[in-house]
Amino acid sequence: MIHKTMNSFSVAAAVIALGYFGWKLTARGAYESAEYNLLESDGAFQIREYPMLMMAATRNPLGPSRDDGSFRRLFRYISGSNNAGKKVAMTTPVFMQPDTEQMAFVIPRDIVTRHIPEPSDREVTIQKRNAGRFAVIRFGGRMTRQAVSDADQQLRTWMAVKGLQGDDRVESAGYDPPWIPGPLRRNEVLIRLH
């Protein structure tokens, strides 16, 4: 009986370990993340300063929680569908702008300093995201239009209390692959500050 219990425990421990390391290798920790300087932190709220970022972008009219093929277009670009035929490392987060229906991957720093390949797909463009200060709120769960709207309202309320002025436009950012369970997901809403 003790031997059978030990075997069951060993199998369970191995499955948990494999699951954990599999998640670590495919989740946000395995990718380069857009760098920023943290200027202030207040619970779920932050003020960050981002440098200029170069991004591969495409339209996603269905919004942050649905994909019309935009993710696949960007994934093909980083997989070598570009004029150099070179792979570009995946990064986090995936930035989305609901008002312009845009989804974008950040180009890794080493590619920016050397040469950014031009996309083969005309629906993918290379764009510059200007440097600046941003108010940010972090939240978990699925990134639906309602979740982004709720986070936007919370962030604007916090900004008003702090006396901060920002753009009318909002960005959302997702850090996890689609198979990560909602409670473990990292999502953000960002507002550029004036």
Salt bridges, closest charged atoms under 4 A:
GLU32 OE2 - ARG109 NH1 3.56
GLU35 OE1 - ARG109 NH1 3.31
GLU40 OE2 - LYS162 NZ 2.43
ASP68 OD1 - ARG73 NH2 3.95
ASP99 OD2 - ARG169 NE 3.89
GLU101 OE1 - ARG59 NH2 2.25
ASP110 OD2 - ARG114 NH2 3.16
ASP121 OD2 - ARG76 NH2 3.97
GLU123 OE1 - ARG73 NE 3.75
ASP152 OD1 - ARG156 NE 2.67
ASP167 OD1 - HIS194 NE2 2.82
GLU171 OE1 - ARG129 NH2 2.93
ASP176 OD1 - ARG28 NE 3.04
GLU188 OE2 - ARG48 NH2 2.69
GLU188 OE2 - ARG138 NE 3.57
GLU188 OE2 - ARG186 NH2 2.71
